[in-house]
Amino acid sequence: MFVRVLGSVFAGILLFFSGLSLAFADMGDRRAEAVTLADIDPGRDTVLIDSDFPVSAITVRLPRHIQPHSALLTIAARPTDGERGELRLRVNGRDIDRDGLPGEPETRFQIDGDILQPGENEFELRVDTASDAGVWLVDGRRSQIRLDYSVAGAIETLDGIDLALSADFARLERIHIANSEQYPTLEVLSAQAVALRSGNVPIFAAADEAHDLAVSFDLAAIDGVTGPEIRLIPGARPELVITGRDAGETIAAARLFAARSFAGVGSVFDVAAALDAPQLGSGRAGMAAEPTDLSLFARHTAPFGAQAGARTAVVLAGLDGETRTAAYSILSRMALASDAAWIYAWYGPTAAAAPEGRHLLVIGPDAARDRDLMDAAPPELRAALRAAAQSGPSRPGLRFAAAAYADAGTGSGAPYGVAAIFADSRDGSRLIATFTAGEGAAFSQAAQSLTRSNLWDALEGRAAIWSPRGVTPFDFDTAGAGSLSIMDRLTGLELHPREAAVLLFSLALLFMLRGIWHRQRRIHSASKDLR
């Protein structure tokens, strides 16, 4: 009897701890993430809702591999002409009751997880038409959606990969692209393909860093491969394998990856699936005019991005390790500006090997060492390179000129990068563009600050230097150079502590020598009078 009772007690204890461990495991899988409305839709910094525009709709995308439990929408809004009327919310056609009391500074709506669905969710914010609602201003930076969810399983389809890359929550953000050694086209096209699916420049991670998605290449696949293919290996960290029976077919598969959507596709994407797949991007670069400076190039990338890059040779100069991922970021931002990947561009390590008759784009820390590039460079690029060298982290300076679009809260030791676009002095029909910075981490950090912020849209002039503090254009006008006043020249002066100390010491020495000379002259005059 005692043995049976003791066995029951132990069985109960085991059941209790088993249930407890399962409960903690379930709690450990629960996650919470908050995203502002301005991050979901960059055009939602400020939203106006009134009788003329009574409804403001925003689309929230959720991936298929998560299970939403609840969402909390917090709206920071105020009526411009007094407390009149109320804001109401409808999600996927269902009205959501307000959480809290009227008159609070923020309006909250608690949304049940059963209302949310994978893919697009329509949030409609409207005024109460039954009352005199007046005009409401919604602050998109202070308004946010907080989602509580758990990961339901692995991503099992390529369609699910597309959705997870473009999702607003539980997004695949950190991407690792394998080093393909002698075929940089594979890496660059894969980076552009991921960026076009994400709608922004992702974080490209090294092999030893944590990542959400991996992209690898198999240049000589044998088992079951009949042509260019992209295969998904599901798991906690899904992997895309771009493959073919040889290098040519693998590059063709990378072009398919960068040119076609995975909508409705299972775990394998081949040429047959690509025939019916939607196009990835619109390729608007071909409709833009020829760029005259960096401003137009940053917005449209024409003519470099026209015809999917068919008229462009891209030189990846001196890339290794983290500088590779930096080049991915720059080319991804260009693909987003073109709204199409440069699938027909030539990619290589040196300008000497580039095909003739193509526009030249040089990216990398070694761009300034390219003699052919520097021989054709205008004075703006040379001046920008000198200014960047003097303004680098090893020589923190005191800038007198205000930099455009500066980001607040950045340190003075941030690395500087240089961008330029100009016509080849040896061939007027050929354009050359370059993005360069210091070696190693300096180039990587400069590229990240440019491509993942509004600094890209601030580029202007035939050459410019950038840092997290802002953009300084260089655009010389030789005809009007003599009309610059002294104050105009002093406006762009950058003075470093070392130079300032030398200047002050020289002035002090000059005044001291001048005083000694005047004293000796007075003594000499007095001695003559005594005689």
C-alpha positions as a Python dict, from the first residue, in 0.01 Angstrom:
ca = {
    (1, 'M'): (0, 0, 0),
    (2, 'F'): (278, 239, 95),
    (3, 'V'): (464, 158, -227),
    (4, 'R'): (155, 234, -439),
    (5, 'V'): (98, 564, -260),
    (6, 'L'): (463, 661, -294),
    (7, 'G'): (457, 573, -665),
    (8, 'S'): (148, 790, -715),
    (9, 'V'): (316, 1082, -540),
    (10, 'F'): (624, 1053, -759),
    (11, 'A'): (408, 1023, -1072),
    (12, 'G'): (221, 1339, -972),
    (13, 'I'): (548, 1524, -911),
    (14, 'L'): (678, 1417, -1253),
    (15, 'L'): (355, 1525, -1420),
    (16, 'F'): (371, 1861, -1241),
    (17, 'F'): (728, 1934, -1350),
    (18, 'S'): (657, 1811, -1705),
    (19, 'G'): (363, 2050, -1731),
    (20, 'L'): (571, 2329, -1578),
    (21, 'S'): (851, 2276, -1830),
    (22, 'L'): (602, 2276, -2116),
    (23, 'A'): (448, 2596, -1985),
    (24, 'F'): (790, 2765, -1963),
    (25, 'A'): (877, 2637, -2311),
    (26, 'D'): (558, 2788, -2443),
    (27, 'M'): (630, 3115, -2262),
    (28, 'G'): (983, 3118, -2400),
    (29, 'D'): (841, 3093, -2753),
    (30, 'R'): (618, 3396, -2702),
    (31, 'R'): (757, 3719, -2841),
    (32, 'A'): (655, 4083, -2854),
    (33, 'E'): (751, 4339, -3116),
    (34, 'A'): (653, 4704, -3159),
    (35, 'V'): (667, 4895, -3490),
    (36, 'T'): (566, 5255, -3552),
    (37, 'L'): (320, 5348, -3825),
    (38, 'A'): (591, 5558, -3989),
    (39, 'D'): (814, 5249, -4014),
    (40, 'I'): (533, 5044, -4166),
    (41, 'D'): (457, 5318, -4416),
    (42, 'P'): (732, 5584, -4452),
    (43, 'G'): (472, 5830, -4578),
    (44, 'R'): (285, 5820, -4245),
    (45, 'D'): (490, 6066, -4040),
    (46, 'T'): (174, 6276, -4013),
    (47, 'V'): (-175, 6162, -4110),
    (48, 'L'): (-470, 6400, -4152),
    (49, 'I'): (-822, 6270, -4088),
    (50, 'D'): (-1120, 6499, -4142),
    (51, 'S'): (-1451, 6517, -4327),
    (52, 'D'): (-1271, 6534, -4663),
    (53, 'F'): (-1046, 6237, -4579),
    (54, 'P'): (-1252, 6042, -4323),
    (55, 'V'): (-1057, 5716, -4350),
    (56, 'S'): (-683, 5647, -4324),
    (57, 'A'): (-589, 5292, -4421),
    (58, 'I'): (-261, 5117, -4354),
    (59, 'T'): (-161, 4766, -4460),
    (60, 'V'): (23, 4548, -4208),
    (61, 'R'): (193, 4236, -4346),
    (62, 'L'): (240, 3926, -4129),
    (63, 'P'): (439, 3613, -4222),
    (64, 'R'): (287, 3264, -4225),
    (65, 'H'): (523, 3103, -3975),
    (66, 'I'): (394, 3293, -3670),
    (67, 'Q'): (78, 3269, -3460),
    (68, 'P'): (-52, 3614, -3354),
    (69, 'H'): (-201, 3623, -3002),
    (70, 'S'): (-296, 3988, -2975),
    (71, 'A'): (-205, 4335, -3099),
    (72, 'L'): (-224, 4675, -2936),
    (73, 'L'): (-260, 4980, -3160),
    (74, 'T'): (-163, 5303, -2983),
    (75, 'I'): (-259, 5619, -3169),
    (76, 'A'): (-101, 5951, -3076),
    (77, 'A'): (-353, 6195, -3224),
    (78, 'R'): (-519, 6520, -3139),
    (79, 'P'): (-803, 6725, -3284),
    (80, 'T'): (-689, 7059, -3419),
    (81, 'D'): (-1004, 7245, -3314),
    (82, 'G'): (-1102, 7106, -2976),
    (83, 'E'): (-1213, 6774, -2828),
    (84, 'R'): (-1490, 6675, -3064),
    (85, 'G'): (-1575, 6329, -3193),
    (86, 'E'): (-1383, 6002, -3159),
    (87, 'L'): (-1145, 5789, -3361),
    (88, 'R'): (-1262, 5440, -3453),
    (89, 'L'): (-1073, 5139, -3589),
    (90, 'R'): (-1169, 4858, -3825),
    (91, 'V'): (-931, 4566, -3888),
    (92, 'N'): (-999, 4329, -4178),
    (93, 'G'): (-1359, 4448, -4188),
    (94, 'R'): (-1428, 4407, -3813),
    (95, 'D'): (-1488, 4699, -3579),
    (96, 'I'): (-1252, 4720, -3279),
    (97, 'D'): (-1365, 4872, -2951),
    (98, 'R'): (-1155, 5142, -2795),
    (99, 'D'): (-950, 5037, -2492),
    (100, 'G'): (-955, 5312, -2228),
    (101, 'L'): (-1154, 5622, -2156),
    (102, 'P'): (-1225, 5911, -2394),
    (103, 'G'): (-1013, 6217, -2337),
    (104, 'E'): (-686, 6028, -2275),
    (105, 'P'): (-381, 6167, -2460),
    (106, 'E'): (-343, 5841, -2655),
    (107, 'T'): (-612, 5624, -2811),
    (108, 'R'): (-562, 5247, -2768),
    (109, 'F'): (-726, 4957, -2949),
    (110, 'Q'): (-679, 4597, -2832),
    (111, 'I'): (-701, 4354, -3125),
    (112, 'D'): (-759, 3982, -3078),
    (113, 'G'): (-515, 3752, -3257),
    (114, 'D'): (-796, 3564, -3433),
    (115, 'I'): (-876, 3878, -3636),
    (116, 'L'): (-524, 3891, -3782),
    (117, 'Q'): (-421, 3674, -4075),
    (118, 'P'): (-104, 3586, -4269),
    (119, 'G'): (-30, 3828, -4547),
    (120, 'E'): (-200, 4166, -4567),
    (121, 'N'): (-412, 4304, -4282),
    (122, 'E'): (-609, 4622, -4347),
    (123, 'F'): (-619, 4872, -4058),
    (124, 'E'): (-874, 5149, -4122),
    (125, 'L'): (-867, 5446, -3887),
    (126, 'R'): (-1172, 5668, -3922),
    (127, 'V'): (-1357, 5951, -3754),
    (128, 'D'): (-1696, 5902, -3593),
    (129, 'T'): (-1929, 6031, -3864),
    (130, 'A'): (-2218, 6045, -3617),
    (131, 'S'): (-2052, 6337, -3440),
    (132, 'D'): (-1877, 6656, -3539),
    (133, 'A'): (-1526, 6507, -3546),
    (134, 'G'): (-1335, 6808, -3670),
    (135, 'V'): (-980, 6758, -3799),
    (136, 'W'): (-745, 6502, -3643),
    (137, 'L'): (-367, 6488, -3678),
    (138, 'V'): (-205, 6148, -3621),
    (139, 'D'): (165, 6137, -3532),
    (140, 'G'): (305, 5836, -3718),
    (141, 'R'): (632, 5841, -3523),
    (142, 'R'): (459, 5816, -3186),
    (143, 'S'): (180, 5583, -3299),
    (144, 'Q'): (268, 5215, -3298),
    (145, 'I'): (143, 4857, -3321),
    (146, 'R'): (265, 4610, -3058),
    (147, 'L'): (221, 4248, -3164),
    (148, 'D'): (238, 3950, -2927),
    (149, 'Y'): (301, 3629, -3116),
    (150, 'S'): (474, 3293, -3110),
    (151, 'V'): (668, 3111, -3383),
    (152, 'A'): (442, 2833, -3508),
    (153, 'G'): (700, 2648, -3717),
    (154, 'A'): (960, 2668, -3990),
    (155, 'I'): (911, 2844, -4323),
    (156, 'E'): (844, 2562, -4570),
    (157, 'T'): (785, 2741, -4902),
    (158, 'L'): (961, 3001, -5114),
    (159, 'D'): (635, 3196, -5115),
    (160, 'G'): (666, 3205, -4735),
    (161, 'I'): (1024, 3336, -4769),
    (162, 'D'): (900, 3625, -4985),
    (163, 'L'): (631, 3710, -4731),
    (164, 'A'): (870, 3687, -4435),
    (165, 'L'): (1120, 3920, -4607),
    (166, 'S'): (855, 4185, -4670),
    (167, 'A'): (665, 4142, -4340),
    (168, 'D'): (632, 4423, -4087),
    (169, 'F'): (672, 4182, -3792),
    (170, 'A'): (896, 3875, -3744),
    (171, 'R'): (1079, 3982, -4059),
    (172, 'L'): (1387, 3804, -4192),
    (173, 'E'): (1627, 4096, -4143),
    (174, 'R'): (1977, 3954, -4111),
    (175, 'I'): (2091, 3784, -4432),
    (176, 'H'): (2409, 3582, -4483),
    (177, 'I'): (2528, 3538, -4842),
    (178, 'A'): (2800, 3280, -4897),
    (179, 'N'): (3127, 3379, -5062),
    (180, 'S'): (3124, 3247, -5418),
    (181, 'E'): (3498, 3315, -5463),
    (182, 'Q'): (3544, 3379, -5838),
    (183, 'Y'): (3180, 3457, -5925),
    (184, 'P'): (3083, 3788, -5758),
    (185, 'T'): (2775, 3808, -5984),
    (186, 'L'): (2609, 3539, -5771),
    (187, 'E'): (2655, 3731, -5447),
    (188, 'V'): (2559, 4073, -5581),
    (189, 'L'): (2243, 3953, -5758),
    (190, 'S'): (2135, 3763, -5446),
    (191, 'A'): (2178, 4077, -5236),
    (192, 'Q'): (1969, 4280, -5480),
    (193, 'A'): (1702, 4007, -5492),
    (194, 'V'): (1665, 4010, -5113),
    (195, 'A'): (1648, 4391, -5102),
    (196, 'L'): (1376, 4409, -5368),
    (197, 'R'): (1170, 4154, -5177),
    (198, 'S'): (1222, 4335, -4847),
    (199, 'G'): (1158, 4683, -4981),
    (200, 'N'): (1466, 4813, -4794),
    (201, 'V'): (1835, 4737, -4747),
    (202, 'P'): (1866, 4436, -4513),
    (203, 'I'): (2147, 4371, -4269),
    (204, 'F'): (2404, 4153, -4442),
    (205, 'A'): (2578, 3930, -4188),
    (206, 'A'): (2908, 3745, -4203),
    (207, 'A'): (2921, 3366, -4173),
    (208, 'D'): (3009, 3374, -3803),
    (209, 'E'): (2731, 3622, -3718),
    (210, 'A'): (2371, 3547, -3627),
    (211, 'H'): (2141, 3556, -3927),
    (212, 'D'): (1778, 3483, -4015),
    (213, 'L'): (1829, 3359, -4372),
    (214, 'A'): (2126, 3211, -4556),
    (215, 'V'): (2191, 3210, -4930),
    (216, 'S'): (2443, 2958, -5066),
    (217, 'F'): (2556, 2840, -5410),
    (218, 'D'): (2611, 2495, -5562),
    (219, 'L'): (2798, 2536, -5891),
    (220, 'A'): (2795, 2169, -5993),
    (221, 'A'): (2477, 2008, -5861),
    (222, 'I'): (2416, 1651, -5972),
    (223, 'D'): (2124, 1498, -5784),
    (224, 'G'): (1794, 1571, -5958),
    (225, 'V'): (1897, 1907, -6106),
    (226, 'T'): (1807, 1960, -6472),
    (227, 'G'): (1879, 2331, -6505),
    (228, 'P'): (1888, 2657, -6307),
    (229, 'E'): (1710, 2607, -5975),
    (230, 'I'): (1653, 2769, -5638),
    (231, 'R'): (1580, 2530, -5353),
    (232, 'L'): (1464, 2597, -4998),
    (233, 'I'): (1607, 2407, -4703),
    (234, 'P'): (1361, 2467, -4416),
    (235, 'G'): (1475, 2505, -4058),
    (236, 'A'): (1516, 2747, -3772),
    (237, 'R'): (1747, 2935, -4010),
    (238, 'P'): (1612, 2868, -4360),
    (239, 'E'): (1860, 2846, -4644),
    (240, 'L'): (1820, 2922, -5014),
    (241, 'V'): (2045, 2714, -5240),
    (242, 'I'): (2102, 2866, -5583),
    (243, 'T'): (2222, 2589, -5808),
    (244, 'G'): (2272, 2451, -6157),
    (245, 'R'): (2470, 2184, -6335),
    (246, 'D'): (2754, 2430, -6397),
    (247, 'A'): (2855, 2789, -6321),
    (248, 'G'): (2659, 2929, -6615),
    (249, 'E'): (2334, 2768, -6499),
    (250, 'T'): (2395, 2880, -6142),
    (251, 'I'): (2438, 3241, -6257),
    (252, 'A'): (2116, 3203, -6459),
    (253, 'A'): (1942, 3084, -6141),
    (254, 'A'): (2072, 3393, -5957),
    (255, 'R'): (1926, 3610, -6234),
    (256, 'L'): (1589, 3435, -6190),
    (257, 'F'): (1614, 3499, -5815),
    (258, 'A'): (1669, 3871, -5877),
    (259, 'A'): (1410, 3907, -6155),
    (260, 'R'): (1106, 3700, -6052),
    (261, 'S'): (879, 3676, -5750),
    (262, 'F'): (824, 3354, -5552),
    (263, 'A'): (449, 3418, -5514),
    (264, 'G'): (263, 3087, -5494),
    (265, 'V'): (582, 2878, -5531),
    (266, 'G'): (663, 2574, -5317),
    (267, 'S'): (1012, 2464, -5217),
    (268, 'V'): (1169, 2462, -5567),
    (269, 'F'): (1183, 2743, -5823),
    (270, 'D'): (1301, 2650, -6172),
    (271, 'V'): (1274, 2781, -6527),
    (272, 'A'): (923, 2639, -6572),
    (273, 'A'): (801, 2819, -6258),
    (274, 'A'): (974, 3140, -6369),
    (275, 'L'): (770, 3151, -6691),
    (276, 'D'): (451, 3226, -6495),
    (277, 'A'): (609, 3415, -6204),
    (278, 'P'): (542, 3790, -6164),
    (279, 'Q'): (823, 4033, -6233),
    (280, 'L'): (1017, 4160, -5933),
    (281, 'G'): (1018, 4539, -5952),
    (282, 'S'): (914, 4773, -6231),
    (283, 'G'): (1252, 4877, -6376),
    (284, 'R'): (1175, 5249, -6369),
    (285, 'A'): (1545, 5343, -6414),
    (286, 'G'): (1503, 5332, -6791),
    (287, 'M'): (1252, 5619, -6782),
    (288, 'A'): (1478, 5869, -6602),
    (289, 'A'): (1696, 6131, -6768),
    (290, 'E'): (2074, 6122, -6780),
    (291, 'P'): (2213, 6224, -6440),
    (292, 'T'): (2399, 6550, -6409),
    (293, 'D'): (2491, 6503, -6044),
    (294, 'L'): (2457, 6261, -5753),
    (295, 'S'): (2107, 6382, -5667),
    (296, 'L'): (1946, 6248, -5984),
    (297, 'F'): (2165, 5938, -5979),
    (298, 'A'): (2056, 5851, -5623),
    (299, 'R'): (1688, 5880, -5717),
    (300, 'H'): (1690, 5692, -6049),
    (301, 'T'): (2041, 5544, -6110),
    (302, 'A'): (1999, 5614, -6483),
    (303, 'P'): (2166, 5533, -6712),
    (304, 'F'): (2354, 5279, -6497),
    (305, 'G'): (2041, 5088, -6395),
    (306, 'A'): (1868, 5116, -6733),
    (307, 'Q'): (1798, 4792, -6922),
    (308, 'A'): (1870, 4595, -6603),
    (309, 'G'): (2228, 4723, -6599),
    (310, 'A'): (2312, 4604, -6950),
    (311, 'R'): (2516, 4921, -7019),
    (312, 'T'): (2711, 4913, -6691),
    (313, 'A'): (3029, 4751, -6562),
    (314, 'V'): (3049, 4728, -6181),
    (315, 'V'): (3399, 4709, -6034),
    (316, 'L'): (3415, 4571, -5678),
    (317, 'A'): (3755, 4702, -5576),
    (318, 'G'): (3949, 4548, -5288),
    (319, 'L'): (3655, 4372, -5121),
    (320, 'D'): (3717, 4119, -4847),
    (321, 'G'): (3527, 4021, -4533),
    (322, 'E'): (3303, 4297, -4402),
    (323, 'T'): (3373, 4521, -4702),
    (324, 'R'): (3188, 4262, -4917),
    (325, 'T'): (2870, 4310, -4717),
    (326, 'A'): (2914, 4688, -4745),
    (327, 'A'): (2920, 4660, -5125),
    (328, 'Y'): (2602, 4450, -5106),
    (329, 'S'): (2433, 4735, -4919),
    (330, 'I'): (2529, 4999, -5178),
    (331, 'L'): (2421, 4788, -5475),
    (332, 'S'): (2099, 4692, -5296),
    (333, 'R'): (2013, 5059, -5245),
    (334, 'M'): (2078, 5117, -5615),
    (335, 'A'): (1846, 4829, -5707),
    (336, 'L'): (1575, 4983, -5488),
    (337, 'A'): (1623, 5318, -5662),
    (338, 'S'): (1599, 5144, -6001),
    (339, 'D'): (1315, 4921, -5875),
    (340, 'A'): (1489, 4635, -6054),
    (341, 'A'): (1802, 4427, -6012),
    (342, 'W'): (2098, 4486, -6242),
    (343, 'I'): (2090, 4132, -6375),
    (344, 'Y'): (2276, 4209, -6700),
    (345, 'A'): (2554, 4424, -6556),
    (346, 'W'): (2914, 4303, -6563),
    (347, 'Y'): (3068, 4246, -6218),
    (348, 'G'): (3440, 4208, -6160),
    (349, 'P'): (3735, 4306, -5938),
    (350, 'T'): (3924, 4546, -6170),
    (351, 'A'): (3837, 4816, -6421),
    (352, 'A'): (4098, 4680, -6661),
    (353, 'A'): (3889, 4366, -6714),
    (354, 'A'): (3561, 4553, -6769),
    (355, 'P'): (3404, 4541, -7116),
    (356, 'E'): (3457, 4850, -7329),
    (357, 'G'): (3176, 5089, -7408),
    (358, 'R'): (2999, 5052, -7073),
    (359, 'H'): (2940, 5303, -6797),
    (360, 'L'): (3170, 5233, -6504),
    (361, 'L'): (3066, 5203, -6137),
    (362, 'V'): (3354, 5152, -5892),
    (363, 'I'): (3270, 5044, -5534),
    (364, 'G'): (3518, 4965, -5260),
    (365, 'P'): (3792, 5098, -5032),
    (366, 'D'): (4052, 5067, -5309),
    (367, 'A'): (3867, 5285, -5561),
    (368, 'A'): (4099, 5582, -5499),
    (369, 'R'): (4400, 5365, -5587),
    (370, 'D'): (4268, 5295, -5937),
    (371, 'R'): (4500, 5499, -6160),
    (372, 'D'): (4262, 5494, -6459),
    (373, 'L'): (3979, 5621, -6239),
    (374, 'M'): (4185, 5899, -6084),
    (375, 'D'): (4326, 6007, -6422),
    (376, 'A'): (3969, 6071, -6539),
    (377, 'A'): (3852, 6215, -6207),
    (378, 'P'): (3738, 6579, -6188),
    (379, 'P'): (3880, 6819, -5926),
    (380, 'E'): (3566, 6773, -5714),
    (381, 'L'): (3648, 6406, -5651),
    (382, 'R'): (4008, 6482, -5561),
    (383, 'A'): (3897, 6756, -5321),
    (384, 'A'): (3638, 6526, -5164),
    (385, 'L'): (3897, 6252, -5112),
    (386, 'R'): (4134, 6497, -4943),
    (387, 'A'): (3855, 6632, -4723),
    (388, 'A'): (3747, 6280, -4623),
    (389, 'A'): (4106, 6187, -4537),
    (390, 'Q'): (4137, 6494, -4314),
    (391, 'S'): (3795, 6437, -4157),
    (392, 'G'): (3836, 6069, -4073),
    (393, 'P'): (3816, 5917, -3725),
    (394, 'S'): (4189, 5962, -3667),
    (395, 'R'): (4159, 6339, -3711),
    (396, 'P'): (3843, 6465, -3544),
    (397, 'G'): (3784, 6824, -3648),
    (398, 'L'): (3575, 7131, -3585),
    (399, 'R'): (3343, 7190, -3880),
    (400, 'F'): (3228, 7543, -3947),
    (401, 'A'): (2995, 7455, -4236),
    (402, 'A'): (2655, 7307, -4153),
    (403, 'A'): (2613, 6965, -4313),
    (404, 'A'): (2285, 6890, -4485),
    (405, 'Y'): (2051, 6625, -4347),
    (406, 'A'): (2267, 6561, -4042),
    (407, 'D'): (2154, 6289, -3801),
    (408, 'A'): (2149, 6388, -3437),
    (409, 'G'): (2344, 6210, -3168),
    (410, 'T'): (2638, 6087, -3374),
    (411, 'G'): (2997, 6100, -3263),
    (412, 'S'): (3267, 6303, -3427),
    (413, 'G'): (3481, 5997, -3496),
    (414, 'A'): (3243, 5845, -3753),
    (415, 'P'): (3408, 5733, -4079),
    (416, 'Y'): (3362, 5940, -4394),
    (417, 'G'): (3275, 5810, -4739),
    (418, 'V'): (3310, 5969, -5082),
    (419, 'A'): (3070, 5945, -5377),
    (420, 'A'): (3110, 6098, -5721),
    (421, 'I'): (2967, 6086, -6073),
    (422, 'F'): (3130, 6242, -6378),
    (423, 'A'): (3186, 6202, -6751),
    (424, 'D'): (3499, 6019, -6861),
    (425, 'S'): (3743, 6284, -6987),
    (426, 'R'): (3870, 6035, -7247),
    (427, 'D'): (3520, 5936, -7368),
    (428, 'G'): (3245, 6192, -7319),
    (429, 'S'): (2968, 5937, -7379),
    (430, 'R'): (3082, 5724, -7085),
    (431, 'L'): (2985, 5803, -6726),
    (432, 'I'): (3186, 5698, -6421),
    (433, 'A'): (3051, 5675, -6066),
    (434, 'T'): (3227, 5570, -5750),
    (435, 'F'): (3153, 5500, -5383),
    (436, 'T'): (3460, 5465, -5165),
    (437, 'A'): (3584, 5513, -4809),
    (438, 'G'): (3865, 5399, -4582),
    (439, 'E'): (3971, 5038, -4551),
    (440, 'G'): (3807, 4762, -4344),
    (441, 'A'): (3554, 4869, -4085),
    (442, 'A'): (3563, 5231, -4203),
    (443, 'F'): (3420, 5140, -4544),
    (444, 'S'): (3163, 4904, -4392),
    (445, 'Q'): (3038, 5160, -4139),
    (446, 'A'): (3028, 5438, -4398),
    (447, 'A'): (2827, 5221, -4638),
    (448, 'Q'): (2577, 5126, -4367),
    (449, 'S'): (2526, 5489, -4265),
    (450, 'L'): (2462, 5587, -4627),
    (451, 'T'): (2231, 5307, -4740),
    (452, 'R'): (2017, 5261, -4428),
    (453, 'S'): (1931, 5628, -4367),
    (454, 'N'): (1807, 5939, -4546),
    (455, 'L'): (2166, 6033, -4633),
    (456, 'W'): (2122, 5853, -4967),
    (457, 'D'): (1850, 6098, -5071),
    (458, 'A'): (2069, 6389, -4958),
    (459, 'L'): (2353, 6316, -5205),
    (460, 'E'): (2415, 6603, -5444),
    (461, 'G'): (2689, 6764, -5648),
    (462, 'R'): (2938, 6597, -5880),
    (463, 'A'): (3114, 6467, -5569),
    (464, 'A'): (3023, 6452, -5201),
    (465, 'I'): (3152, 6325, -4869),
    (466, 'W'): (2914, 6173, -4619),
    (467, 'S'): (2912, 6056, -4259),
    (468, 'P'): (2634, 5998, -4007),
    (469, 'R'): (2657, 6371, -3937),
    (470, 'G'): (2547, 6468, -4288),
    (471, 'V'): (2642, 6519, -4653),
    (472, 'T'): (2878, 6786, -4789),
    (473, 'P'): (2861, 6832, -5169),
    (474, 'F'): (3152, 6936, -5390),
    (475, 'D'): (3047, 7104, -5713),
    (476, 'F'): (3301, 7355, -5840),
    (477, 'D'): (3204, 7635, -6078),
    (478, 'T'): (3521, 7761, -6241),
    (479, 'A'): (3342, 8054, -6402),
    (480, 'G'): (3225, 8189, -6071),
    (481, 'A'): (3515, 8087, -5854),
    (482, 'G'): (3665, 8436, -5851),
    (483, 'S'): (3344, 8590, -5719),
    (484, 'L'): (3358, 8408, -5388),
    (485, 'S'): (3395, 8641, -5092),
    (486, 'I'): (3619, 8576, -4795),
    (487, 'M'): (3315, 8491, -4580),
    (488, 'D'): (3194, 8241, -4843),
    (489, 'R'): (3532, 8069, -4831),
    (490, 'L'): (3539, 8069, -4451),
    (491, 'T'): (3192, 7910, -4442),
    (492, 'G'): (3332, 7580, -4571),
    (493, 'L'): (3647, 7591, -4359),
    (494, 'E'): (3717, 7287, -4146),
    (495, 'L'): (3975, 7343, -3871),
    (496, 'H'): (4126, 7055, -3674),
    (497, 'P'): (4268, 7085, -3319),
    (498, 'R'): (4623, 7011, -3435),
    (499, 'E'): (4615, 7278, -3706),
    (500, 'A'): (4448, 7523, -3465),
    (501, 'A'): (4723, 7467, -3209),
    (502, 'V'): (4997, 7519, -3469),
    (503, 'L'): (4824, 7835, -3595),
    (504, 'L'): (4789, 7984, -3244),
    (505, 'F'): (5147, 7894, -3155),
    (506, 'S'): (5272, 8057, -3476),
    (507, 'L'): (5073, 8373, -3404),
    (508, 'A'): (5205, 8387, -3047),
    (509, 'L'): (5562, 8338, -3170),
    (510, 'L'): (5512, 8609, -3433),
    (511, 'F'): (5384, 8859, -3175),
    (512, 'M'): (5668, 8768, -2936),
    (513, 'L'): (5932, 8822, -3206),
    (514, 'R'): (5762, 9146, -3304),
    (515, 'G'): (5775, 9263, -2940),
    (516, 'I'): (6143, 9169, -2911),
    (517, 'W'): (6222, 9356, -3232),
    (518, 'H'): (6038, 9672, -3109),
    (519, 'R'): (6216, 9652, -2771),
    (520, 'Q'): (6559, 9620, -2931),
    (521, 'R'): (6479, 9911, -3160),
    (522, 'R'): (6379, 10136, -2863),
    (523, 'I'): (6697, 10041, -2674),
    (524, 'H'): (6908, 10122, -2981),
    (525, 'S'): (6736, 10461, -3023),
    (526, 'A'): (6784, 10545, -2654),
    (527, 'S'): (7155, 10459, -2666),
    (528, 'K'): (7201, 10689, -2965),
    (529, 'D'): (7035, 10976, -2778),
    (530, 'L'): (7271, 10928, -2480),
    (531, 'R'): (7569, 10972, -2705),
}
